[in-house]
Amino acid sequence: MSGSVFLDMTTAIALVLLGIAFAFTLIRLLLGPSLADRILCLDTITLLAAGAIGVFAIRSAIYVYVDIAVAVGLLGFLSTAALARYLLSRSNEEHR
Amino acid sequence: MIAEWTQYLGGALLVVASLFSVLAALGMLRFPDVYMRLHAASKAGALGLGLVFLAIAVVSLDFAVAIRALIGLFFILATAPVSAHLLARAALRSGPRPTEKTSISPRFLDR
């Protein structure tokens, strides 16, 4: 088995596994009892999307996608931080 | 050849990364508590994306792409604990009480 065939096979496996992970996270997003669960699910979905973009960058050998994956990771961190701040400020208003 | 060797290593890294992602998602689905789910998602999820970046850096054989991928890896490893900490603090202050199985020091529980 040559290296490129091996890489083709492993990227296909990785995309399938990432799809399964997407499905699990989506179930928890629908079930999640509290708002913190849903924020955590959105964070994980962003990480998984960045991972899928990175796997696709290797599969297609178009490495411009690496920049997109880094940007999506940054976006996930910023959105999680903002939503956590929102959750915190909302609970402070309730206690007042 | 060098190219063959990096392709085998990168493919193995990709499979390990996606396995970590599946384990993180399984933990999200199965754990009973927001705080346990945070544990699963913030460790395994960030490690999965970091290993994908490492695989890109190994496979690409291009210095510029490898540097960008390593910057992404450093960025993920730096920001994942910060966002997990922020979310855990917000959840503890506002959200549900932890279950019996979650061990949290009692001095964090009086809000």
N, CA and C atoms of all chains as a GROMACS GRO file, in nm:
protein
  621
    1MET      N    1   0.085  -0.120   0.000
    1MET     CA    2   0.000   0.000   0.000
    1MET      C    3   0.089   0.125   0.000
    2SER      N    4   0.068   0.210  -0.095
    2SER     CA    5   0.151   0.331  -0.100
    2SER      C    6   0.098   0.434  -0.001
    3GLY      N    7   0.179   0.536   0.021
    3GLY     CA    8   0.145   0.634   0.124
    3GLY      C    9   0.020   0.712   0.091
    4SER      N   10   0.003   0.748  -0.037
    4SER     CA   11  -0.113   0.832  -0.071
    4SER      C   12  -0.243   0.754  -0.059
    5VAL      N   13  -0.239   0.623  -0.091
    5VAL     CA   14  -0.358   0.540  -0.074
    5VAL      C   15  -0.394   0.529   0.074
    6PHE      N   16  -0.289   0.509   0.157
    6PHE     CA   17  -0.311   0.502   0.302
    6PHE      C   18  -0.372   0.631   0.353
    7LEU      N   19  -0.320   0.746   0.302
    7LEU     CA   20  -0.371   0.875   0.348
    7LEU      C   21  -0.516   0.895   0.304
    8ASP      N   22  -0.549   0.850   0.181
    8ASP     CA   23  -0.688   0.857   0.134
    8ASP      C   24  -0.781   0.779   0.227
    9MET      N   25  -0.737   0.657   0.262
    9MET     CA   26  -0.819   0.571   0.347
    9MET      C   27  -0.837   0.632   0.486
   10THR      N   28  -0.728   0.678   0.546
   10THR     CA   29  -0.737   0.732   0.683
   10THR      C   30  -0.819   0.860   0.688
   11THR      N   31  -0.810   0.945   0.581
   11THR     CA   32  -0.894   1.066   0.585
   11THR      C   33  -1.041   1.030   0.573
   12ALA      N   34  -1.073   0.926   0.495
   12ALA     CA   35  -1.213   0.882   0.487
   12ALA      C   36  -1.262   0.833   0.622
   13ILE      N   37  -1.178   0.750   0.691
   13ILE     CA   38  -1.215   0.701   0.824
   13ILE      C   39  -1.234   0.818   0.921
   14ALA      N   40  -1.143   0.915   0.914
   14ALA     CA   41  -1.150   1.028   1.006
   14ALA      C   42  -1.277   1.109   0.982
   15LEU      N   43  -1.314   1.127   0.853
   15LEU     CA   44  -1.437   1.204   0.826
   15LEU      C   45  -1.561   1.130   0.878
   16VAL      N   46  -1.562   0.997   0.863
   16VAL     CA   47  -1.677   0.920   0.913
   16VAL      C   48  -1.687   0.931   1.066
   17LEU      N   49  -1.570   0.918   1.134
   17LEU     CA   50  -1.572   0.926   1.281
   17LEU      C   51  -1.614   1.065   1.328
   18LEU      N   52  -1.567   1.169   1.256
   18LEU     CA   53  -1.608   1.304   1.292
   18LEU      C   54  -1.758   1.323   1.272
   19GLY      N   55  -1.813   1.257   1.169
   19GLY     CA   56  -1.958   1.264   1.149
   19GLY      C   57  -2.034   1.200   1.264
   20ILE      N   58  -1.983   1.086   1.313
   20ILE     CA   59  -2.046   1.022   1.429
   20ILE      C   60  -2.040   1.114   1.550
   21ALA      N   61  -1.925   1.180   1.568
   21ALA     CA   62  -1.910   1.272   1.681
   21ALA      C   63  -2.007   1.390   1.668
   22PHE      N   64  -2.024   1.440   1.543
   22PHE     CA   65  -2.124   1.544   1.519
   22PHE      C   66  -2.262   1.499   1.564
   23ALA      N   67  -2.298   1.375   1.528
   23ALA     CA   68  -2.432   1.325   1.562
   23ALA      C   69  -2.451   1.319   1.713
   24PHE      N   70  -2.350   1.265   1.785
   24PHE     CA   71  -2.360   1.257   1.931
   24PHE      C   72  -2.378   1.396   1.993
   25THR      N   73  -2.296   1.492   1.945
   25THR     CA   74  -2.302   1.626   2.002
   25THR      C   75  -2.436   1.693   1.972
   26LEU      N   76  -2.489   1.664   1.852
   26LEU     CA   77  -2.618   1.722   1.816
   26LEU      C   78  -2.730   1.667   1.903
   27ILE      N   79  -2.723   1.537   1.937
   27ILE     CA   80  -2.823   1.479   2.027
   27ILE      C   81  -2.819   1.548   2.162
   28ARG      N   82  -2.696   1.572   2.212
   28ARG     CA   83  -2.685   1.638   2.343
   28ARG      C   84  -2.732   1.783   2.332
   29LEU      N   85  -2.711   1.846   2.215
   29LEU     CA   86  -2.759   1.984   2.197
   29LEU      C   87  -2.911   1.989   2.205
   30LEU      N   88  -2.976   1.886   2.150
   30LEU     CA   89  -3.123   1.884   2.157
   30LEU      C   90  -3.172   1.848   2.295
   31LEU      N   91  -3.103   1.754   2.364
   31LEU     CA   92  -3.148   1.707   2.494
   31LEU      C   93  -3.117   1.805   2.605
   32GLY      N   94  -2.997   1.867   2.596
   32GLY     CA   95  -2.929   1.934   2.706
   32GLY      C   96  -3.019   2.010   2.798
   33PRO      N   97  -3.021   1.977   2.927
   33PRO     CA   98  -3.120   2.037   3.015
   33PRO      C   99  -3.097   2.185   3.043
   34SER      N  100  -2.973   2.229   3.048
   34SER     CA  101  -2.949   2.368   3.086
   34SER      C  102  -2.883   2.444   2.971
   35LEU      N  103  -2.875   2.576   2.987
   35LEU     CA  104  -2.814   2.659   2.884
   35LEU      C  105  -2.665   2.633   2.873
   36ALA      N  106  -2.600   2.599   2.987
   36ALA     CA  107  -2.456   2.572   2.985
   36ALA      C  108  -2.426   2.449   2.899
   37ASP      N  109  -2.514   2.348   2.904
   37ASP     CA  110  -2.497   2.230   2.818
   37ASP      C  111  -2.496   2.270   2.671
   38ARG      N  112  -2.587   2.358   2.636
   38ARG     CA  113  -2.600   2.394   2.494
   38ARG      C  114  -2.481   2.477   2.449
   39ILE      N  115  -2.432   2.567   2.538
   39ILE     CA  116  -2.313   2.645   2.502
   39ILE      C  117  -2.194   2.552   2.481
   40LEU      N  118  -2.182   2.452   2.570
   40LEU     CA  119  -2.073   2.355   2.557
   40LEU      C  120  -2.085   2.276   2.428
   41CYS      N  121  -2.208   2.242   2.390
   41CYS     CA  122  -2.229   2.169   2.264
   41CYS      C  123  -2.190   2.254   2.145
   42LEU      N  124  -2.223   2.383   2.147
   42LEU     CA  125  -2.185   2.470   2.035
   42LEU      C  126  -2.034   2.480   2.026
   43ASP      N  127  -1.965   2.488   2.141
   43ASP     CA  128  -1.818   2.492   2.141
   43ASP      C  129  -1.760   2.366   2.079
   44THR      N  130  -1.814   2.251   2.120
   44THR     CA  131  -1.763   2.124   2.067
   44THR      C  132  -1.792   2.111   1.917
   45ILE      N  133  -1.910   2.159   1.874
   45ILE     CA  134  -1.942   2.151   1.732
   45ILE      C  135  -1.846   2.237   1.651
   46THR      N  136  -1.809   2.355   1.706
   46THR     CA  137  -1.713   2.440   1.634
   46THR      C  138  -1.578   2.371   1.622
   47LEU      N  139  -1.534   2.307   1.732
   47LEU     CA  140  -1.406   2.235   1.727
   47LEU      C  141  -1.412   2.122   1.624
   48LEU      N  142  -1.526   2.049   1.623
   48LEU     CA  143  -1.538   1.938   1.528
   48LEU      C  144  -1.541   1.987   1.385
   49ALA      N  145  -1.605   2.103   1.361
   49ALA     CA  146  -1.608   2.157   1.226
   49ALA      C  147  -1.469   2.198   1.181
   50ALA      N  148  -1.392   2.260   1.273
   50ALA     CA  149  -1.254   2.296   1.239
   50ALA      C  150  -1.172   2.171   1.209
   51GLY      N  151  -1.194   2.063   1.287
   51GLY     CA  152  -1.123   1.938   1.260
   51GLY      C  153  -1.159   1.879   1.126
   52ALA      N  154  -1.289   1.885   1.090
   52ALA     CA  155  -1.331   1.832   0.960
   52ALA      C  156  -1.270   1.912   0.846
   53ILE      N  157  -1.262   2.047   0.864
   53ILE     CA  158  -1.200   2.130   0.761
   53ILE      C  159  -1.052   2.094   0.746
   54GLY      N  160  -0.984   2.068   0.860
   54GLY     CA  161  -0.843   2.029   0.854
   54GLY      C  162  -0.823   1.895   0.784
   55VAL      N  163  -0.911   1.798   0.814
   55VAL     CA  164  -0.903   1.668   0.747
   55VAL      C  165  -0.926   1.684   0.598
   56PHE      N  166  -1.020   1.771   0.562
   56PHE     CA  167  -1.046   1.793   0.420
   56PHE      C  168  -0.928   1.862   0.352
   57ALA      N  169  -0.855   1.948   0.428
   57ALA     CA  170  -0.736   2.012   0.372
   57ALA      C  171  -0.632   1.907   0.335
   58ILE      N  172  -0.616   1.805   0.422
   58ILE     CA  173  -0.520   1.698   0.390
   58ILE      C  174  -0.570   1.615   0.273
   59ARG      N  175  -0.700   1.584   0.272
   59ARG     CA  176  -0.756   1.496   0.169
   59ARG      C  177  -0.746   1.556   0.030
   60SER      N  178  -0.773   1.689   0.023
   60SER     CA  179  -0.772   1.752  -0.108
   60SER      C  180  -0.638   1.817  -0.141
   61ALA      N  181  -0.545   1.821  -0.044
   61ALA     CA  182  -0.413   1.883  -0.061
   61ALA      C  183  -0.424   2.030  -0.100
   62ILE      N  184  -0.533   2.096  -0.060
   62ILE     CA  185  -0.544   2.241  -0.077
   62ILE      C  186  -0.523   2.300   0.061
   63TYR      N  187  -0.402   2.351   0.087
   63TYR     CA  188  -0.368   2.387   0.225
   63TYR      C  189  -0.415   2.526   0.264
   64VAL      N  190  -0.492   2.594   0.175
   64VAL     CA  191  -0.553   2.720   0.216
   64VAL      C  192  -0.656   2.694   0.326
   65TYR      N  193  -0.711   2.571   0.326
   65TYR     CA  194  -0.811   2.536   0.426
   65TYR      C  195  -0.757   2.538   0.568
   66VAL      N  196  -0.624   2.529   0.585
   66VAL     CA  197  -0.566   2.533   0.719
   66VAL      C  198  -0.596   2.667   0.786
   67ASP      N  199  -0.585   2.775   0.707
   67ASP     CA  200  -0.616   2.907   0.762
   67ASP      C  201  -0.762   2.915   0.806
   68ILE      N  202  -0.849   2.854   0.726
   68ILE     CA  203  -0.991   2.856   0.762
   68ILE      C  204  -1.014   2.780   0.891
   69ALA      N  205  -0.943   2.666   0.909
   69ALA     CA  206  -0.959   2.587   1.032
   69ALA      C  207  -0.912   2.667   1.153
   70VAL      N  208  -0.800   2.738   1.140
   70VAL     CA  209  -0.750   2.820   1.251
   70VAL      C  210  -0.851   2.930   1.284
   71ALA      N  211  -0.909   2.992   1.179
   71ALA     CA  212  -1.005   3.100   1.202
   71ALA      C  213  -1.131   3.047   1.270
   72VAL      N  214  -1.176   2.928   1.230
   72VAL     CA  215  -1.296   2.871   1.292
   72VAL      C  216  -1.268   2.838   1.439
   73GLY      N  217  -1.147   2.789   1.469
   73GLY     CA  218  -1.111   2.764   1.608
   73GLY      C  219  -1.114   2.891   1.692
   74LEU      N  220  -1.061   3.001   1.634
   74LEU     CA  221  -1.064   3.131   1.702
   74LEU      C  222  -1.206   3.176   1.727
   75LEU      N  223  -1.291   3.159   1.626
   75LEU     CA  224  -1.432   3.198   1.638
   75LEU      C  225  -1.501   3.118   1.749
   76GLY      N  226  -1.469   2.988   1.759
   76GLY     CA  227  -1.528   2.906   1.863
   76GLY      C  228  -1.490   2.953   2.002
   77PHE      N  229  -1.361   2.986   2.021
   77PHE     CA  230  -1.318   3.036   2.152
   77PHE      C  231  -1.388   3.166   2.187
   78LEU      N  232  -1.394   3.259   2.089
   78LEU     CA  233  -1.454   3.389   2.117
   78LEU      C  234  -1.603   3.376   2.150
   79SER      N  235  -1.673   3.292   2.073
   79SER     CA  236  -1.817   3.278   2.098
   79SER      C  237  -1.844   3.212   2.233
   80THR      N  238  -1.760   3.113   2.270
   80THR     CA  239  -1.780   3.049   2.400
   80THR      C  240  -1.755   3.147   2.513
   81ALA      N  241  -1.650   3.229   2.500
   81ALA     CA  242  -1.620   3.326   2.604
   81ALA      C  243  -1.735   3.426   2.616
   82ALA      N  244  -1.787   3.473   2.502
   82ALA     CA  245  -1.896   3.571   2.506
   82ALA      C  246  -2.022   3.511   2.567
   83LEU      N  247  -2.054   3.387   2.528
   83LEU     CA  248  -2.176   3.325   2.582
   83LEU      C  249  -2.162   3.296   2.730
   84ALA      N  250  -2.040   3.260   2.776
   84ALA     CA  251  -2.020   3.236   2.919
   84ALA      C  252  -2.037   3.366   2.997
   85ARG      N  253  -1.986   3.477   2.941
   85ARG     CA  254  -2.005   3.606   3.007
   85ARG      C  255  -2.152   3.643   3.014
   86TYR      N  256  -2.224   3.612   2.906
   86TYR     CA  257  -2.368   3.640   2.904
   86TYR      C  258  -2.440   3.559   3.012
   87LEU      N  259  -2.403   3.430   3.024
   87LEU     CA  260  -2.466   3.344   3.125
   87LEU      C  261  -2.439   3.399   3.265
   88LEU      N  262  -2.314   3.444   3.287
   88LEU     CA  263  -2.276   3.497   3.418
   88LEU      C  264  -2.352   3.624   3.450
   89SER      N  265  -2.362   3.716   3.352
   89SER     CA  266  -2.431   3.843   3.378
   89SER      C  267  -2.580   3.819   3.399
   90ARG      N  268  -2.638   3.722   3.327
   90ARG     CA  269  -2.778   3.693   3.345
   90ARG      C  270  -2.807   3.640   3.484
   91SER      N  271  -2.718   3.553   3.536
   91SER     CA  272  -2.741   3.500   3.670
   91SER      C  273  -2.723   3.609   3.774
   92ASN      N  274  -2.633   3.705   3.750
   92ASN     CA  275  -2.617   3.815   3.844
   92ASN      C  276  -2.743   3.901   3.851
   93GLU      N  277  -2.806   3.922   3.735
   93GLU     CA  278  -2.929   4.002   3.735
   93GLU      C  279  -3.042   3.931   3.809
   94GLU      N  280  -3.046   3.797   3.796
   94GLU     CA  281  -3.151   3.724   3.865
   94GLU      C  282  -3.136   3.733   4.016
   95HIS      N  283  -3.011   3.732   4.063
   95HIS     CA  284  -2.989   3.733   4.207
   95HIS      C  285  -3.015   3.869   4.268
   96ARG      N  286  -3.011   3.974   4.183
   96ARG     CA  287  -3.023   4.108   4.238
   96ARG      C  288  -3.164   4.139   4.284
   97MET      N  289   1.118   0.660   0.102
   97MET     CA  290   1.121   0.804   0.079
   97MET      C  291   1.067   0.879   0.200
   98ILE      N  292   1.107   1.004   0.212
   98ILE     CA  293   1.061   1.084   0.326
   98ILE      C  294   0.910   1.112   0.314
   99ALA      N  295   0.864   1.135   0.190
   99ALA     CA  296   0.723   1.170   0.171
   99ALA      C  297   0.632   1.055   0.215
  100GLU      N  298   0.669   0.931   0.179
  100GLU     CA  299   0.590   0.814   0.220
  100GLU      C  300   0.577   0.807   0.372
  101TRP      N  301   0.691   0.821   0.439
  101TRP     CA  302   0.694   0.808   0.585
  101TRP      C  303   0.604   0.912   0.651
  102THR      N  304   0.608   1.036   0.602
  102THR     CA  305   0.523   1.140   0.662
  102THR      C  306   0.376   1.111   0.634
  103GLN      N  307   0.346   1.051   0.518
  103GLN     CA  308   0.206   1.022   0.490
  103GLN      C  309   0.152   0.915   0.585
  104TYR      N  310   0.235   0.811   0.612
  104TYR     CA  311   0.189   0.710   0.707
  104TYR      C  312   0.168   0.769   0.846
  105LEU      N  313   0.265   0.852   0.892
  105LEU     CA  314   0.253   0.912   1.025
  105LEU      C  315   0.132   1.005   1.033
  106GLY      N  316   0.111   1.086   0.927
  106GLY     CA  317  -0.002   1.179   0.929
  106GLY      C  318  -0.136   1.106   0.929
  107GLY      N  319  -0.145   0.997   0.853
  107GLY     CA  320  -0.270   0.921   0.853
  107GLY      C  321  -0.300   0.861   0.989
  108ALA      N  322  -0.196   0.807   1.055
  108ALA     CA  323  -0.216   0.751   1.189
  108ALA      C  324  -0.260   0.860   1.286
  109LEU      N  325  -0.199   0.980   1.275
  109LEU     CA  326  -0.238   1.091   1.362
  109LEU      C  327  -0.384   1.131   1.339
  110LEU      N  328  -0.426   1.127   1.212
  110LEU     CA  329  -0.564   1.164   1.183
  110LEU      C  330  -0.663   1.067   1.246
  111VAL      N  331  -0.630   0.936   1.239
  111VAL     CA  332  -0.721   0.838   1.297
  111VAL      C  333  -0.728   0.854   1.448
  112VAL      N  334  -0.611   0.878   1.512
  112VAL     CA  335  -0.612   0.898   1.657
  112VAL      C  336  -0.691   1.023   1.694
  113ALA      N  337  -0.676   1.131   1.614
  113ALA     CA  338  -0.748   1.254   1.642
  113ALA      C  339  -0.898   1.235   1.632
  114SER      N  340  -0.942   1.163   1.529
  114SER     CA  341  -1.087   1.145   1.515
  114SER      C  342  -1.140   1.051   1.624
  115LEU      N  343  -1.058   0.955   1.668
  115LEU     CA  344  -1.101   0.871   1.780
  115LEU      C  345  -1.118   0.954   1.907
  116PHE      N  346  -1.025   1.048   1.931
  116PHE     CA  347  -1.040   1.136   2.047
  116PHE      C  348  -1.167   1.219   2.036
  117SER      N  349  -1.198   1.267   1.914
  117SER     CA  350  -1.319   1.347   1.896
  117SER      C  351  -1.444   1.265   1.926
  118VAL      N  352  -1.444   1.138   1.878
  118VAL     CA  353  -1.560   1.052   1.905
  118VAL      C  354  -1.574   1.026   2.054
  119LEU      N  355  -1.460   1.007   2.122
  119LEU     CA  356  -1.467   0.984   2.267
  119LEU      C  357  -1.521   1.107   2.339
  120ALA      N  358  -1.480   1.227   2.293
  120ALA     CA  359  -1.531   1.349   2.354
  120ALA      C  360  -1.682   1.358   2.336
  121ALA      N  361  -1.729   1.328   2.214
  121ALA     CA  362  -1.872   1.338   2.188
  121ALA      C  363  -1.949   1.232   2.266
  122LEU      N  364  -1.889   1.114   2.281
  122LEU     CA  365  -1.955   1.009   2.360
  122LEU      C  366  -1.965   1.050   2.506
  123GLY      N  367  -1.859   1.116   2.556
  123GLY     CA  368  -1.864   1.167   2.693
  123GLY      C  369  -1.971   1.274   2.708
  124MET      N  370  -1.984   1.361   2.606
  124MET     CA  371  -2.090   1.461   2.609
  124MET      C  372  -2.226   1.396   2.616
  125LEU      N  373  -2.241   1.283   2.547
  125LEU     CA  374  -2.372   1.219   2.543
  125LEU      C  375  -2.402   1.143   2.671
  126ARG      N  376  -2.301   1.081   2.731
  126ARG     CA  377  -2.327   0.984   2.836
  126ARG      C  378  -2.312   1.038   2.978
  127PHE      N  379  -2.230   1.142   2.997
  127PHE     CA  380  -2.206   1.188   3.133
  127PHE      C  381  -2.329   1.256   3.190
  128PRO      N  382  -2.351   1.246   3.322
  128PRO     CA  383  -2.478   1.291   3.379
  128PRO      C  384  -2.486   1.440   3.412
  129ASP      N  385  -2.382   1.518   3.388
  129ASP     CA  386  -2.366   1.644   3.458
  129ASP      C  387  -2.294   1.742   3.366
  130VAL      N  388  -2.323   1.872   3.377
  130VAL     CA  389  -2.254   1.969   3.293
  130VAL      C  390  -2.104   1.966   3.317
  131TYR      N  391  -2.064   1.946   3.443
  131TYR     CA  392  -1.922   1.960   3.477
  131TYR      C  393  -1.842   1.840   3.426
  132MET      N  394  -1.902   1.719   3.432
  132MET     CA  395  -1.836   1.603   3.372
  132MET      C  396  -1.829   1.617   3.220
  133ARG      N  397  -1.935   1.673   3.161
  133ARG     CA  398  -1.933   1.692   3.015
  133ARG      C  399  -1.827   1.792   2.976
  134LEU      N  400  -1.808   1.896   3.059
  134LEU     CA  401  -1.700   1.992   3.034
  134LEU      C  402  -1.564   1.923   3.036
  135HIS      N  403  -1.547   1.831   3.131
  135HIS     CA  404  -1.423   1.756   3.140
  135HIS      C  405  -1.396   1.681   3.010
  136ALA      N  406  -1.498   1.608   2.962
  136ALA     CA  407  -1.479   1.530   2.840
  136ALA      C  408  -1.454   1.619   2.720
  137ALA      N  409  -1.537   1.721   2.703
  137ALA     CA  410  -1.531   1.800   2.580
  137ALA      C  411  -1.405   1.886   2.574
  138SER      N  412  -1.366   1.946   2.688
  138SER     CA  413  -1.254   2.039   2.680
  138SER      C  414  -1.121   1.967   2.665
  139LYS      N  415  -1.107   1.849   2.723
  139LYS     CA  416  -0.979   1.779   2.707
  139LYS      C  417  -0.972   1.706   2.574
  140ALA      N  418  -1.068   1.614   2.552
  140ALA     CA  419  -1.056   1.529   2.434
  140ALA      C  420  -1.085   1.605   2.305
  141GLY      N  421  -1.181   1.700   2.310
  141GLY     CA  422  -1.211   1.775   2.190
  141GLY      C  423  -1.096   1.860   2.143
  142ALA      N  424  -1.033   1.931   2.237
  142ALA     CA  425  -0.919   2.015   2.200
  142ALA      C  426  -0.801   1.929   2.154
  143LEU      N  427  -0.783   1.813   2.217
  143LEU     CA  428  -0.674   1.725   2.176
  143LEU      C  429  -0.699   1.671   2.035
  144GLY      N  430  -0.826   1.642   2.002
  144GLY     CA  431  -0.857   1.596   1.868
  144GLY      C  432  -0.822   1.698   1.762
  145LEU      N  433  -0.863   1.823   1.781
  145LEU     CA  434  -0.831   1.927   1.683
  145LEU      C  435  -0.681   1.953   1.679
  146GLY      N  436  -0.614   1.949   1.795
  146GLY     CA  437  -0.469   1.970   1.798
  146GLY      C  438  -0.394   1.863   1.720
  147LEU      N  439  -0.440   1.737   1.730
  147LEU     CA  440  -0.373   1.631   1.656
  147LEU      C  441  -0.399   1.644   1.506
  148VAL      N  442  -0.516   1.697   1.466
  148VAL     CA  443  -0.539   1.724   1.323
  148VAL      C  444  -0.439   1.827   1.272
  149PHE      N  445  -0.417   1.934   1.352
  149PHE     CA  446  -0.319   2.035   1.311
  149PHE      C  447  -0.179   1.975   1.302
  150LEU      N  448  -0.145   1.887   1.398
  150LEU     CA  449  -0.014   1.823   1.395
  150LEU      C  450   0.001   1.736   1.269
  151ALA      N  451  -0.109   1.666   1.232
  151ALA     CA  452  -0.105   1.584   1.111
  151ALA      C  453  -0.084   1.670   0.987
  152ILE      N  454  -0.150   1.787   0.984
  152ILE     CA  455  -0.130   1.877   0.870
  152ILE      C  456   0.015   1.922   0.862
  153ALA      N  457   0.073   1.955   0.980
  153ALA     CA  458   0.213   2.000   0.981
  153ALA      C  459   0.307   1.891   0.935
  154VAL      N  460   0.274   1.764   0.964
  154VAL     CA  461   0.361   1.652   0.924
  154VAL      C  462   0.345   1.623   0.775
  155VAL      N  463   0.220   1.623   0.728
  155VAL     CA  464   0.193   1.576   0.592
  155VAL      C  465   0.233   1.679   0.486
  156SER      N  466   0.215   1.810   0.518
  156SER     CA  467   0.217   1.910   0.411
  156SER      C  468   0.353   1.922   0.342
  157LEU      N  469   0.464   1.898   0.413
  157LEU     CA  470   0.600   1.912   0.358
  157LEU      C  471   0.624   2.052   0.304
  158ASP      N  472   0.559   2.149   0.367
  158ASP     CA  473   0.574   2.288   0.324
  158ASP      C  474   0.594   2.370   0.451
  159PHE      N  475   0.702   2.450   0.454
  159PHE     CA  476   0.737   2.516   0.578
  159PHE      C  477   0.629   2.615   0.621
  160ALA      N  478   0.575   2.692   0.524
  160ALA     CA  479   0.476   2.794   0.560
  160ALA      C  480   0.349   2.729   0.615
  161VAL      N  481   0.302   2.622   0.550
  161VAL     CA  482   0.182   2.554   0.597
  161VAL      C  483   0.205   2.492   0.733
  162ALA      N  484   0.324   2.432   0.754
  162ALA     CA  485   0.354   2.368   0.882
  162ALA      C  486   0.356   2.470   0.994
  163ILE      N  487   0.414   2.589   0.968
  163ILE     CA  488   0.418   2.693   1.071
  163ILE      C  489   0.277   2.739   1.106
  164ARG      N  490   0.192   2.755   1.003
  164ARG     CA  491   0.055   2.797   1.031
  164ARG      C  492  -0.020   2.691   1.112
  165ALA      N  493   0.002   2.564   1.077
  165ALA     CA  494  -0.065   2.458   1.151
  165ALA      C  495  -0.016   2.452   1.295
  166LEU      N  496   0.115   2.475   1.316
  166LEU     CA  497   0.166   2.472   1.454
  166LEU      C  498   0.115   2.592   1.534
  167ILE      N  499   0.097   2.707   1.466
  167ILE     CA  500   0.036   2.822   1.534
  167ILE      C  501  -0.107   2.787   1.577
  168GLY      N  502  -0.180   2.718   1.486
  168GLY     CA  503  -0.315   2.674   1.522
  168GLY      C  504  -0.315   2.579   1.638
  169LEU      N  505  -0.218   2.486   1.640
  169LEU     CA  506  -0.207   2.390   1.752
  169LEU      C  507  -0.181   2.462   1.884
  170PHE      N  508  -0.086   2.558   1.881
  170PHE     CA  509  -0.056   2.635   2.003
  170PHE      C  510  -0.179   2.713   2.049
  171PHE      N  511  -0.250   2.770   1.951
  171PHE     CA  512  -0.367   2.849   1.983
  171PHE      C  513  -0.476   2.764   2.050
  172ILE      N  514  -0.499   2.644   1.994
  172ILE     CA  515  -0.601   2.556   2.052
  172ILE      C  516  -0.562   2.515   2.194
  173LEU      N  517  -0.433   2.478   2.211
  173LEU     CA  518  -0.391   2.434   2.344
  173LEU      C  519  -0.395   2.547   2.445
  174ALA      N  520  -0.381   2.674   2.398
  174ALA     CA  521  -0.384   2.786   2.491
  174ALA      C  522  -0.526   2.827   2.527
  175THR      N  523  -0.620   2.819   2.432
  175THR     CA  524  -0.752   2.874   2.458
  175THR      C  525  -0.851   2.772   2.514
  176ALA      N  526  -0.828   2.643   2.494
  176ALA     CA  527  -0.927   2.544   2.542
  176ALA      C  528  -0.944   2.549   2.694
  177PRO      N  529  -0.836   2.555   2.776
  177PRO     CA  530  -0.859   2.564   2.921
  177PRO      C  531  -0.927   2.692   2.963
  178VAL      N  532  -0.900   2.803   2.892
  178VAL     CA  533  -0.960   2.930   2.930
  178VAL      C  534  -1.110   2.926   2.910
  179SER      N  535  -1.152   2.878   2.792
  179SER     CA  536  -1.297   2.875   2.766
  179SER      C  537  -1.366   2.774   2.857
  180ALA      N  538  -1.299   2.660   2.888
  180ALA     CA  539  -1.360   2.562   2.977
  180ALA      C  540  -1.376   2.619   3.117
  181HIS      N  541  -1.275   2.696   3.162
  181HIS     CA  542  -1.283   2.756   3.295
  181HIS      C  543  -1.396   2.858   3.302
  182LEU      N  544  -1.404   2.944   3.199
  182LEU     CA  545  -1.511   3.045   3.197
  182LEU      C  546  -1.648   2.980   3.201
  183LEU      N  547  -1.665   2.874   3.119
  183LEU     CA  548  -1.795   2.810   3.112
  183LEU      C  549  -1.829   2.737   3.241
  184ALA      N  550  -1.728   2.674   3.305
  184ALA     CA  551  -1.754   2.605   3.431
  184ALA      C  552  -1.792   2.704   3.539
  185ARG      N  553  -1.726   2.820   3.541
  185ARG     CA  554  -1.758   2.922   3.642
  185ARG      C  555  -1.899   2.975   3.622
  186ALA      N  556  -1.933   3.003   3.495
  186ALA     CA  557  -2.067   3.053   3.467
  186ALA      C  558  -2.173   2.949   3.500
  187ALA      N  559  -2.145   2.822   3.470
  187ALA     CA  560  -2.243   2.718   3.498
  187ALA      C  561  -2.262   2.701   3.647
  188LEU      N  562  -2.152   2.708   3.723
  188LEU     CA  563  -2.161   2.689   3.868
  188LEU      C  564  -2.236   2.803   3.933
  189ARG      N  565  -2.221   2.925   3.876
  189ARG     CA  566  -2.290   3.040   3.934
  189ARG      C  567  -2.436   3.046   3.897
  190SER      N  568  -2.471   2.997   3.779
  190SER     CA  569  -2.608   3.018   3.731
  190SER      C  570  -2.686   2.889   3.714
  191GLY      N  571  -2.618   2.784   3.672
  191GLY     CA  572  -2.688   2.670   3.620
  191GLY      C  573  -2.724   2.567   3.724
  192PRO      N  574  -2.730   2.440   3.682
  192PRO     CA  575  -2.772   2.333   3.770
  192PRO      C  576  -2.667   2.299   3.874
  193ARG      N  577  -2.716   2.242   3.986
  193ARG     CA  578  -2.624   2.193   4.088
  193ARG      C  579  -2.554   2.068   4.036
  194PRO      N  580  -2.430   2.044   4.076
  194PRO     CA  581  -2.364   1.920   4.035
  194PRO      C  582  -2.430   1.798   4.099
  195THR      N  583  -2.419   1.684   4.029
  195THR     CA  584  -2.474   1.561   4.085
  195THR      C  585  -2.385   1.509   4.197
  196GLU      N  586  -2.428   1.399   4.259
  196GLU     CA  587  -2.353   1.344   4.371
  196GLU      C  588  -2.216   1.294   4.329
  197LYS      N  589  -2.206   1.245   4.204
  197LYS     CA  590  -2.080   1.185   4.161
  197LYS      C  591  -1.974   1.288   4.131
  198THR      N  592  -2.014   1.412   4.100
  198THR     CA  593  -1.916   1.515   4.070
  198THR      C  594  -1.856   1.566   4.199
  199SER      N  595  -1.725   1.555   4.212
  199SER     CA  596  -1.661   1.600   4.334
  199SER      C  597  -1.612   1.743   4.313
  200ILE      N  598  -1.681   1.837   4.378
  200ILE     CA  599  -1.642   1.977   4.374
  200ILE      C  600  -1.620   2.019   4.518
  201SER      N  601  -1.513   2.091   4.543
  201SER     CA  602  -1.484   2.136   4.677
  201SER      C  603  -1.599   2.222   4.730
  202PRO      N  604  -1.645   2.197   4.854
  202PRO     CA  605  -1.768   2.263   4.900
  202PRO      C  606  -1.756   2.414   4.906
  203ARG      N  607  -1.636   2.469   4.914
  203ARG     CA  608  -1.626   2.614   4.923
  203ARG      C  609  -1.658   2.682   4.791
  204PHE      N  610  -1.666   2.603   4.679
  204PHE     CA  611  -1.709   2.663   4.553
  204PHE      C  612  -1.859   2.662   4.537
  205LEU      N  613  -1.930   2.595   4.627
  205LEU     CA  614  -2.072   2.574   4.605
  205LEU      C  615  -2.158   2.683   4.666
  206ASP      N  616  -2.109   2.758   4.768
  206ASP     CA  617  -2.191   2.868   4.818
  206ASP      C  618  -2.172   2.986   4.726
  207ARG      N  619  -2.277   3.014   4.649
  207ARG     CA  620  -2.263   3.111   4.541
  207ARG      C  621  -2.262   3.253   4.593
   0.00000   0.00000   0.00000
